[in-house]
Amino acid sequence: MAAPTALDLLWGTPDRPRRGPRPSLSLDRIVTEAIALADADGFAAVSMQRLAERLGCAKMALYRYVPGKAELTAVMLDQALGAPPHIAETGDRSWRTALAQWSHTIHARYRAHPWAIELTTARTRPLGPNEMAWMEAALAALADTGLSGAERLDTVVLLNGHIRSLVQQTAASGPEEAESLMADQVGAVLHTHADRFPEIAAAYSATGGDRGAALDYGIDRILDGVGVLIERRGS
């Protein structure tokens, strides 16, 4: 019988029956351990050999459940993303509330598994049920806004791009710490060269020490623009 493909593994093709004692491994256990390895040491550290060592089994035993690293990677990504949040209706501007919640939740998932962003950039790859569900949830939030299908898709791309970029910029620390470090570096320069960069000095002095606002600022500005477009459609 042919080995399962990535699509088979992602979309739930039933396991082939096996005779004998119940196996100690399972696809879920393998993927969970692979995610833990990637979280700890980065995706580059994930190999079938290292995974087998962590699971305490022979490397060849893994191939009974997953044909290779490409298929493993596809399932890792979908499991790391998880399901999107359930978003309740909240009045006339429910689309905005829904997309804000969607954005904060996917930001938290990317922060927990920053290596997942790298995996989503592959030019050709299978899409799993969780990844599709994220897209479905965002598009559903905009379903009754009067926007075209292309405009709704582009809204999702804008939000996701902002979130991914911010996670990548702050992956080594966090949004607040990254902004604090940047402020310290800029402050060190301005201490002796403030006269050369008056606008930078003015901008930083006006922040009042506020840190970690970039995520919400970007989400709000994107949704402000979408709101203007929705109002135009309504008129």
Buried (B, 14 or more C-beta within 10 A) or exposed (E): EEEBBBBBBBBEEEEEEEEEEEEEBEBEEBBEBBBEBBBEEEBEEBBBEBBBEBBEBEBEBBEBBBBEBEBBBBBBBBBBBBEBBEBEEEEEEBBBBBBBBBBBBBBBBBBBBBBBBBBBEEEEBBBBBBBBBBBEBBBBBBEEBBBEEEBBBEBBEBBBEBBBEBBEBBBEEBBBEBBBEEBEEBEEEBEEEBEEBEEBBEEBEEEEEEBBEBBEEBBBEBBEEBBEBBEEEEE
